[in-house]
Amino acid sequence: MSKIIFTLLLISFFVQSVQSQELLSENELALKSSLSERRESIPIIDTLTNDLSLFIIDRKNIHFNKFDKEFKVIDQQKFERPKSQIKKFLEKVHPSKEEYLFLLSNDTRKKFELLKINTHQQEIKVIPTSFLSDKEYYLKTFTYKNQICVLTVFRKTSKVNIHKISRDGKAKTLTYDLTSEEFFDKFDKKISLYKSFIVSNNGATRSTFGIEHIKEDIPNALESTSKLVKLYQQKENLILTIDNGHKYTQLITFNLESDSNFEVNNFEKVQLLSASETNKSFTKSNSLISKNRLYQIIGLKGEMKFTVKDLNSKELIKSFSLQKEDSISFKNSPIIQEGGYYVNYREMEKTQKFLRKIAAGNMGISVYHRGNDINVTLGGVQQTSYAYPMMGFGAIGGVMTAVATSMMTPTYYAYASYSSSKSTRIICLFDSNMSHIDGELSPNAFDKIKDFSKEVLNKKAETVFKYNGHYVYGYYESLKKKYFLRKFED
């Protein structure tokens, strides 16, 4: 009987393994160059027809494959990559049935070009575009109503621009003047919005700007959510959250249809019992928006508090407090430390050590809804001596050393962070009322992709994106000279 049960378990495991990596597409492809940083994959989904277009780029060519809903190739073309010094892919959009636009920049984000591909006419064009003034600084790109948009800030001011780039390279600009609003640094002193975006770079003289684009329906890693300034998109609104100060989480809501329509809301952070004027600068705090709720965390060495508020009413839904002598009654995972210098994975037992570790890094929250359950990750990310460079060929801050693509979708960026985490964290399971649920945690789609990708040798041009409610993992196997698309589900 025991042999029968064991055999059934093996069969069940095999079936689950096959289902978790269903092959959607396998296509012959020969890419130039043996350098992984010269190969990248850019998926674009038509919001009207739901057709998938995949651009795979190597040193010389741009390969185009268009798939129908059944992942059958319905169009396939190859374009010679234009010669230009502007090589960094920032954003992409699909404004018409046969037309695709890509925004490219140089390393300093001062020069830009549009790359226009028309698959009906089988032509590719480079269109110079100039929308950045001498006093503006690039912050982030995003898409809205089939347009590429660029968020910028004016030097030493609280004025921002959103440039909507048209198909001919011209820009319609929305200017938002927030001069009358107050923003705060880590000492809760008033600063300009411009200074709110500046990331401390370990004493470097050159300022860098850090904004993380968060998608609410995917498992975001703490590497992403621990950033102090985050960008969210909700219908016609662009939302920025700023957590530089420890008194408020500040929400700025920009209406993308009118530059006279914006709103700033301050959400108070709960105060720590051990906080004082002398240790104020050592306090760490952050927040995350998910499904109309604001999750906030604040901590010092030896103490942490975690709250959940309704985004509209600002009413408190739930609050959790943790002291160094407490057991963590609301966790469903061990205390995990991952990405250490000598040991990649370890588990801790003492709350005191957990609180000390997360307070020494960049604190953050990640929230992921799976059915009626809410997975909440609380923790901190190790601070390193690496600067976080702009998206380009190469790794991101030494954290995602396996990633070498300049055009990351937010989903792939989230996966890359997730699969290369250097964090100390706990994972907690709650119901919709934020009451703790006992039980085992099951692997999500990112966990399954991560495990599967370890078995794939010589993979290049990786990408991860959501399609019809599931995740698709794309990669090129250079030895087989084939590009694969595989389906993964939670």
DAFENFEN-V577651 format. One record per residue. PHI is phi in radians with two decimals (NA if undefined). PSI is psi in whole degrees, -180 to 180 (none if undefined). NEAR is the number of other C-alpha atoms within 12 Angstrom. Layout:
{{PHI & PSI & NEAR} {PHI & PSI & NEAR}}
This chain:
{{NA & -41 & 7} {-1.11 & -34 & 8} {-1.16 & -38 & 9} {-1.13 & -45 & 10} {-1.09 & -43 & 11} {-1.09 & -42 & 12} {-1.12 & -42 & 13} {-1.09 & -39 & 14} {-1.12 & -40 & 14} {-1.11 & -43 & 14} {-1.10 & -43 & 14} {-1.09 & -43 & 14} {-1.12 & -40 & 14} {-1.13 & -44 & 14} {-1.08 & -45 & 14} {-1.10 & -38 & 17} {-1.14 & -43 & 20} {-1.13 & -43 & 18} {-1.12 & -33 & 19} {-1.32 & -10 & 30} {-2.38 & 46 & 32} {-1.04 & 129 & 25} {-1.36 & 122 & 22} {-1.70 & -38 & 27} {-2.72 & 145 & 29} {-2.49 & 114 & 23} {-2.27 & 140 & 28} {-1.14 & 137 & 19} {-2.79 & 132 & 30} {-2.06 & 111 & 26} {-1.75 & 146 & 31} {-1.36 & 154 & 26} {1.33 & 142 & 18} {-1.66 & 3 & 20} {-1.61 & 123 & 20} {-1.11 & -31 & 31} {-1.26 & -8 & 29} {-1.69 & 8 & 31} {-2.21 & 134 & 39} {-2.63 & 158 & 44} {-2.23 & 131 & 43} {-2.22 & 108 & 43} {-1.54 & 143 & 42} {-2.36 & 127 & 38} {-1.91 & 126 & 31} {-1.26 & 118 & 28} {-1.23 & -17 & 19} {-1.62 & -50 & 13} {-1.65 & -16 & 17} {1.19 & 14 & 21} {-1.25 & 147 & 27} {-1.84 & 130 & 34} {-1.99 & 136 & 38} {-2.22 & 121 & 43} {-1.83 & 122 & 40} {-2.02 & 121 & 43} {-2.00 & 130 & 39} {-2.10 & -164 & 35} {-1.09 & -33 & 26} {-1.98 & -31 & 21} {-2.25 & 161 & 25} {-2.06 & 113 & 34} {-1.65 & 131 & 37} {-2.03 & 125 & 38} {-2.22 & 129 & 36} {-1.99 & 133 & 33} {-2.04 & 151 & 28} {-1.56 & -172 & 21} {-1.13 & -21 & 19} {-1.64 & 8 & 17} {1.13 & 30 & 27} {-1.59 & 138 & 19} {-1.26 & 121 & 23} {-1.91 & -9 & 18} {-2.78 & 141 & 22} {-2.57 & 125 & 23} {-2.51 & 166 & 26} {-2.37 & 133 & 27} {-2.12 & 143 & 27} {-1.31 & 130 & 22} {-1.21 & 125 & 28} {-1.08 & 145 & 25} {-1.45 & 122 & 14} {-2.81 & 153 & 20} {-1.41 & -12 & 16} {-1.68 & 106 & 28} {-2.16 & -11 & 33} {-1.48 & 117 & 35} {-1.33 & 121 & 34} {-1.79 & -43 & 40} {-2.72 & 161 & 36} {-2.52 & 159 & 41} {-2.73 & 157 & 39} {-2.15 & 82 & 38} {-1.33 & -20 & 28} {-2.58 & 176 & 22} {-1.02 & -42 & 25} {-1.99 & 10 & 23} {-2.07 & 139 & 27} {-2.30 & 138 & 37} {-2.10 & 138 & 38} {-2.22 & 134 & 46} {-1.71 & 126 & 44} {-2.07 & 156 & 38} {-2.49 & 170 & 33} {-1.51 & -178 & 23} {-1.10 & -33 & 21} {-1.54 & -2 & 23} {1.04 & 38 & 35} {-1.94 & -26 & 23} {-2.05 & 141 & 27} {-2.37 & 154 & 33} {-2.48 & 152 & 37} {-1.77 & 135 & 38} {-1.87 & 117 & 38} {-1.93 & 125 & 34} {-2.03 & 123 & 36} {-1.94 & 109 & 25} {-1.36 & -22 & 29} {-1.27 & -45 & 15} {-1.52 & -7 & 14} {0.95 & 51 & 21} {-2.39 & 156 & 22} {-2.27 & 135 & 29} {-2.28 & 149 & 27} {-1.87 & 126 & 28} {-2.08 & 112 & 26} {-1.08 & 140 & 25} {-2.41 & 137 & 26} {-2.33 & 108 & 28} {-2.27 & -9 & 32} {-1.64 & 123 & 31} {-1.41 & 170 & 19} {-1.12 & -24 & 15} {-1.71 & 3 & 18} {-1.77 & 151 & 27} {-2.18 & 135 & 33} {-1.17 & 136 & 39} {-2.03 & -54 & 39} {-2.86 & 154 & 36} {-1.92 & 155 & 39} {-2.78 & 174 & 38} {-2.07 & 148 & 37} {-2.64 & 122 & 29} {0.88 & 51 & 23} {1.06 & 28 & 27} {-2.18 & 145 & 31} {-1.44 & 130 & 35} {-2.09 & 144 & 36} {-2.18 & 123 & 40} {-1.62 & 128 & 38} {-2.33 & 165 & 38} {-2.31 & 146 & 36} {-1.46 & 139 & 29} {-0.96 & 129 & 25} {1.01 & 30 & 20} {-2.31 & -180 & 27} {-1.99 & 36 & 28} {-1.95 & 136 & 29} {-2.24 & 155 & 38} {-2.06 & 147 & 38} {-2.11 & 114 & 39} {-1.69 & 122 & 37} {-1.70 & 114 & 34} {-1.56 & 125 & 39} {-1.50 & 174 & 33} {-1.18 & -20 & 33} {-1.68 & 8 & 24} {1.61 & -7 & 28} {-1.41 & 159 & 22} {-2.18 & 137 & 23} {-1.73 & 124 & 25} {-1.93 & 130 & 26} {-1.85 & 127 & 28} {-1.96 & 129 & 29} {-2.03 & 120 & 33} {-1.78 & 108 & 26} {-1.88 & 27 & 28} {-1.02 & -35 & 20} {-1.37 & -7 & 16} {-1.56 & 158 & 23} {-1.91 & 135 & 27} {-2.24 & 159 & 36} {-2.33 & 150 & 27} {-1.64 & -170 & 30} {-1.23 & -14 & 29} {-1.69 & 8 & 23} {1.10 & 29 & 22} {-1.63 & 150 & 18} {-1.24 & 134 & 21} {-2.42 & 172 & 25} {-1.38 & 163 & 27} {-1.10 & -36 & 36} {-0.95 & -46 & 38} {-1.20 & -25 & 31} {-1.13 & -26 & 40} {-1.53 & -12 & 41} {-1.36 & 131 & 30} {-1.72 & 130 & 28} {-1.12 & 131 & 26} {-2.11 & 47 & 20} {0.94 & 45 & 15} {1.52 & 0 & 12} {-1.14 & 144 & 13} {-1.36 & -26 & 10} {-1.51 & 129 & 13} {-1.31 & 141 & 24} {-2.15 & 152 & 26} {-1.99 & 135 & 33} {-2.20 & 113 & 35} {-2.31 & 129 & 35} {-1.79 & 129 & 38} {-1.54 & 116 & 37} {-1.87 & 126 & 44} {-1.69 & 131 & 34} {-1.43 & -14 & 29} {-1.85 & 22 & 27} {-2.32 & 163 & 34} {-1.36 & 96 & 41} {-1.39 & 139 & 44} {-1.42 & 158 & 47} {-1.10 & -25 & 45} {-0.99 & -35 & 47} {-1.48 & -49 & 49} {-1.32 & -13 & 51} {-1.42 & -6 & 48} {-1.16 & 145 & 42} {-1.43 & -18 & 45} {-2.16 & 125 & 40} {-2.29 & 151 & 38} {-2.06 & 134 & 36} {-2.26 & 151 & 35} {-2.07 & 128 & 31} {-2.38 & 101 & 22} {0.96 & -120 & 15} {-1.55 & 11 & 18} {-2.00 & 142 & 25} {-1.90 & 126 & 34} {-2.01 & 130 & 33} {-1.94 & 133 & 41} {-1.95 & 137 & 43} {-2.18 & 126 & 46} {-2.18 & 34 & 44} {-1.13 & -44 & 43} {-1.50 & 165 & 35} {-1.90 & 8 & 40} {-1.71 & -36 & 33} {-2.35 & 149 & 34} {-1.65 & 125 & 40} {-1.83 & 127 & 39} {-1.91 & 124 & 36} {-1.94 & 121 & 34} {-1.92 & 117 & 30} {-1.81 & 127 & 34} {-1.41 & 125 & 25} {-1.43 & 2 & 33} {-1.80 & -18 & 22} {-2.59 & 127 & 19} {-1.37 & -8 & 24} {-1.57 & -1 & 17} {-1.99 & 98 & 20} {-2.54 & 163 & 27} {-2.56 & 140 & 23} {-2.06 & 126 & 27} {-2.18 & 136 & 24} {-1.85 & 125 & 27} {-1.89 & 117 & 34} {-1.11 & 143 & 28} {-1.70 & 142 & 34} {-1.12 & 145 & 30} {-1.64 & 149 & 27} {-1.52 & 147 & 30} {-1.16 & -32 & 20} {-1.58 & -1 & 22} {-1.31 & 142 & 24} {-2.63 & 175 & 15} {-1.13 & -29 & 13} {-1.35 & -31 & 10} {-1.93 & 12 & 18} {-1.00 & -39 & 25} {-1.22 & -16 & 23} {-1.59 & -6 & 29} {-1.19 & 140 & 41} {-2.08 & 140 & 46} {-2.67 & 160 & 49} {-2.91 & 180 & 50} {-2.68 & 170 & 52} {-2.68 & 140 & 52} {-1.71 & 134 & 41} {-2.70 & 122 & 32} {0.84 & 56 & 23} {1.11 & 24 & 19} {-2.21 & 149 & 28} {-1.91 & 118 & 38} {-1.72 & 127 & 44} {-2.19 & 143 & 52} {-2.32 & 143 & 48} {-2.56 & 142 & 49} {-2.77 & 158 & 46} {-2.35 & 169 & 37} {-0.99 & 110 & 32} {1.77 & -2 & 31} {-2.69 & 142 & 34} {-2.56 & 144 & 44} {-2.31 & 145 & 40} {-2.38 & 126 & 39} {-2.27 & 157 & 35} {-2.26 & 128 & 37} {-2.23 & 151 & 31} {-1.28 & 132 & 22} {-1.24 & -29 & 25} {-1.48 & -51 & 16} {-1.52 & -17 & 14} {1.16 & 10 & 22} {-1.28 & 144 & 18} {-1.30 & 127 & 24} {-1.64 & -42 & 22} {-2.76 & 151 & 25} {-2.42 & 139 & 26} {-2.27 & 138 & 30} {-2.16 & 145 & 27} {-2.45 & 125 & 31} {-1.91 & 161 & 27} {-1.10 & -25 & 24} {-1.55 & -4 & 17} {-1.45 & 154 & 20} {-1.54 & 153 & 19} {-1.64 & 93 & 30} {-1.31 & -16 & 21} {-1.83 & 15 & 30} {-1.71 & 149 & 31} {-1.98 & -4 & 26} {-2.11 & 165 & 29} {-1.18 & 170 & 28} {-1.32 & 115 & 33} {-1.85 & 132 & 34} {-2.06 & 120 & 32} {-2.21 & 144 & 31} {1.49 & 28 & 28} {-1.23 & 165 & 22} {-1.22 & -34 & 14} {-1.94 & -35 & 9} {-2.15 & 123 & 12} {-1.27 & -33 & 16} {-2.44 & 132 & 20} {-2.61 & 161 & 20} {-2.09 & 139 & 22} {-1.90 & 163 & 22} {-2.03 & -30 & 21} {-1.57 & 131 & 20} {-1.06 & -38 & 31} {-1.01 & -42 & 24} {-1.21 & -39 & 27} {-1.05 & -48 & 41} {-1.13 & -38 & 40} {-1.17 & -41 & 30} {-1.15 & -47 & 38} {-1.26 & -29 & 43} {-1.31 & -19 & 37} {-1.47 & -12 & 26} {-2.03 & -151 & 32} {-1.75 & 116 & 39} {-1.40 & 148 & 48} {-2.81 & 170 & 45} {-2.27 & 142 & 46} {-2.22 & 137 & 43} {-2.24 & 131 & 38} {-2.43 & 123 & 36} {-1.57 & 129 & 26} {-2.26 & 99 & 24} {1.18 & -128 & 13} {-1.58 & -5 & 15} {-1.66 & 152 & 23} {-2.11 & 117 & 29} {-1.57 & 122 & 40} {-2.08 & 125 & 44} {-1.84 & 127 & 44} {-2.08 & 135 & 54} {2.99 & -157 & 50} {-2.56 & 155 & 44} {-1.90 & 138 & 39} {-1.06 & 135 & 32} {-1.47 & 133 & 29} {-2.11 & 174 & 23} {-1.46 & 0 & 14} {-1.39 & 141 & 19} {-1.49 & 150 & 23} {-1.58 & 102 & 29} {-1.27 & 168 & 24} {-1.19 & 162 & 30} {-1.08 & 124 & 36} {-2.96 & -174 & 30} {-1.12 & 125 & 31} {2.13 & -176 & 27} {-1.44 & 170 & 27} {-1.90 & 101 & 28} {1.09 & 22 & 27} {1.30 & -3 & 24} {-1.46 & -52 & 36} {-1.78 & 68 & 30} {-1.19 & -19 & 21} {-1.46 & -9 & 29} {-1.67 & 130 & 39} {-2.49 & 71 & 32} {-2.53 & 143 & 40} {-1.65 & -18 & 38} {-2.00 & 84 & 41} {-1.62 & 127 & 39} {-1.20 & 156 & 34} {-0.95 & -35 & 37} {-1.19 & -43 & 35} {-1.20 & -38 & 43} {-1.05 & -43 & 39} {-1.10 & -43 & 35} {-1.12 & -44 & 41} {-1.07 & -40 & 39} {-1.14 & -44 & 38} {-1.07 & -42 & 36} {-1.45 & -5 & 36} {-2.26 & 35 & 33} {-1.15 & 143 & 36} {-2.20 & 73 & 39} {-2.40 & 162 & 45} {-1.98 & 127 & 44} {-2.73 & 163 & 46} {-2.22 & 151 & 36} {-2.02 & 131 & 37} {-2.16 & 149 & 37} {-2.08 & 127 & 34} {-2.28 & 159 & 29} {-1.58 & -174 & 21} {-1.15 & -19 & 22} {-1.64 & 7 & 19} {1.13 & 30 & 29} {-1.56 & 137 & 23} {-1.18 & 140 & 24} {-1.95 & 127 & 24} {-1.34 & 151 & 18} {2.46 & 171 & 16} {-1.41 & 148 & 14} {-1.56 & 136 & 24} {-1.77 & 149 & 19} {-1.15 & 142 & 20} {-1.65 & -178 & 26} {-1.07 & -39 & 35} {-1.10 & -40 & 39} {-1.06 & -42 & 29} {-1.19 & -40 & 31} {-1.13 & -43 & 38} {-1.03 & -47 & 28} {-1.15 & -42 & 18} {-1.15 & -42 & 25} {-1.12 & -25 & 30} {-1.11 & -26 & 14} {-1.56 & -7 & 12} {-1.63 & 120 & 21} {-1.59 & 147 & 14} {1.00 & 38 & 22} {-1.40 & 139 & 33} {-2.37 & 170 & 40} {0.84 & 49 & 46} {-1.32 & 152 & 47} {-2.68 & 156 & 42} {-2.40 & 132 & 44} {-2.64 & 162 & 41} {-1.65 & 140 & 34} {-2.62 & 120 & 29} {0.95 & 39 & 20} {1.50 & -6 & 16} {-2.11 & 176 & 25} {-1.82 & 144 & 33} {-2.07 & 129 & 37} {-1.89 & 119 & 43} {-1.95 & 142 & 40} {-2.81 & 154 & 42} {-1.88 & 129 & 38} {-1.76 & 110 & 29} {-1.19 & -30 & 26} {-1.26 & -36 & 17} {-1.54 & -14 & 20} {0.94 & 51 & 20} {-2.43 & 150 & 23} {-1.93 & 131 & 37} {-2.00 & 145 & 36} {-2.16 & 126 & 38} {-2.22 & 146 & 34} {-1.69 & 136 & 32} {-2.33 & 145 & 36} {-2.29 & 159 & 30} {-1.14 & none & 27}}
